[in-house]
Amino acid sequence: RFSGTFVGNAESTSPPAAASPPTVAAATLPAVPTIPVVPTIVGVPNTVAESVLNPNEVKPPASGTRKARVLYDYEAADSTELALLADEMITVYSLPGMDPDWLIGERGNQKGKVPVTYLELLS
């Protein structure tokens, strides 16, 4: 046999029904940290990310470059991209933080982002 009362027992004492919990002013609540939201527009490049990953200003890594054969012609959408011609050979590499669907491609002294789907990566 157990002694004492259980939670939910009708005989337990509780505050009168008319009593309500004390109200706390909003100013006394602890501040909740907020995360700043940076608005983005689909199709408009993020100028901060673009300035960090400007392919014309980056140097290729000491290792990690590969040769690639271009599978299809590709017309560059802007000055950060490299136009491609089918069957040409280029050197490619990736940069930290870069979209995995893109690589940096180099042909002679030209450099720019290229879509991975247009390339056959070679050893």
N, C-alpha and C positions, 0 to 999 in steps of 0.2 A: 504494500500500500504506500502511495506517495503522499507526502505532506505538502502543504502549501497550495497556492493557487496557480493555475495555468493561464497563459496569455489567452485572452478571449473569453475567460470565465465571466459569466454574467454578474457574479458577486464582486468582481474586482472593483477597486475604487478608481474613478476617473473624474476629471474636472467637470463641472456642471456644463450642460449643453449650451448655455448662453455665453460661456467664456470662449474667446477665440485667441489664437496665438498672437503674440505681440507683433505689430507691423514694424518692419525695418525700413528705414529711409534708404532710398537708392544710393545716397551719397556715402553710406556706411558700408556698402557691399565692397568686397575686394575687387580691384580693377582686373578685368580679364584681358590678357594681352591679345592684340589683334595682329593678323598677318596682312601686310599691305597687298592690295590687289592691283596688278598692273593690267590695264585694259589692252586687249590685242584685237586686231581686226584680221579676219581670215583673208589670206592673200596679200597682206601688207607685211613686208619683212620687219622683224624687230630690229630697230636701229642699233641697240646695244649689242645684240648677238652678232649682227652683221659686221659691226666694227671690230669685234674680237676675232671673227673668223674671215676677215677679208683675205681671200686667197692670194692676192697680189702682194701682200705684206708678210706672208708667212714663209718660213724656210722649211724645206723638206726634212723629215727626220733623218738622223744618221743611218738608221736601218729601218726596214719596214716598207721601203718602196717596192713596187711591183710593176711589171710590164703588163699592159692590157691591150687587147685587140678590140677595136670599136666594131660593134655589130651593126649599128644603124646610124644614118645621118642624124645629127642633133643640132638644132638651132638654139643658140644661147638666148635666154630670156632677158638677161641684163649683163652688165659688165663684170659681175662676179662669177659668171659661168663661162665655160669654154665650149665653143662650137666644135662639133665632131663630124668627121667624114667616115663612112663605113670602110672597114678594112685597114684603117691607119693604126699604127702602134703608138701608144702614149705611155708615160710613166704615171702611176697613181699612188696615192697614200691617203691615210685618214688623219684627222686631227682630233684631239680630245674634246669632247662635248659636241662634236659635229653629228648631224643627222646621219644615222647608219645607212640611209638610202642614197647617200651622196659620198663622193670621194673628191680629193683635189687631183686634178689631172694636169700634166705638163707636157707640152710639145714645144721643143726648142726653148725660146724665151717667153712663150705664152703659158699662162697658168690660170686655172679657174675650176669651179665646181663642175662635176660631171655626174650624171645619174648612173648608179651601179647597174641598173637593168639594161643599159646600152653597151655594157662591156663584157668581154670574156677575159677573166683574170688568168694570167699565165704565171708560171713559177718564178 
